[in-house]
């Protein structure tokens, strides 16, 4: 997810999206333990997206 896309989202949308992505990461980890994923770089990309969204959420909350 691009930074410009994340910045356009509202605070409530960001919170919802963060929870969805965290759940997605957990399910990917479980699925990987059962049967290995072909592209393990998805873990890193998902973690980076979550961190990016949390950072922008904190910026938006600080502005308000």
C-alpha positions in Angstrom: 0.0 0.0 0.0 1.4 3.4 -1.0 1.8 6.2 1.5 -0.4 8.5 -0.6 -3.2 6.0 -0.3 -2.8 5.7 3.4 -2.7 9.5 3.9 -6.1 9.8 2.1 -7.8 7.5 4.6 -9.7 8.7 7.6 -8.6 7.9 11.2 -11.4 5.4 11.6 -10.6 3.7 8.3 -6.9 3.5 9.3 -7.8 1.8 12.6 -10.0 -0.7 10.8 -7.4 -1.4 8.1 -4.7 -1.9 10.7 -6.8 -4.5 12.5 -7.5 -6.3 9.2 -3.9 -6.3 8.2 -2.8 -7.7 11.6 -5.4 -10.5 11.3 -4.1 -11.2 7.8 -0.5 -11.4 9.1 -1.5 -13.8 11.8 -3.4 -16.0 9.4 -0.4 -16.0 7.0 1.9 -17.1 9.8 -0.4 -19.9 10.7 -0.7 -21.0 7.1 3.0 -20.8 6.7 3.5 -23.1 9.7 1.2 -25.7 8.1 2.4 -25.5 4.6 5.3 -23.1 3.6 4.4 -20.1 1.5 6.1 -19.7 -1.9 6.7 -16.0 -1.4 7.8 -15.3 2.2 8.6 -11.6 1.4 4.8 -11.0 2.0 5.5 -11.2 5.7 8.0 -8.3 5.5 5.7 -6.3 3.2 2.7 -6.7 5.4 4.7 -5.8 8.6 6.0 -2.6 6.8 2.4 -1.7 5.7 1.2 -2.1 9.2 4.0 0.1 10.6 3.4 2.7 7.9 -0.3 2.9 8.8 0.4 3.1 12.5 2.9 6.0 11.9 0.4 7.9 9.8 -2.4 7.3 12.3 -0.2 8.7 15.0 0.5 11.8 12.9 -3.1 12.4 12.2 -4.1 12.0 15.8 -1.4 14.4 16.9 -2.7 17.0 14.4 -6.2 16.8 15.9 
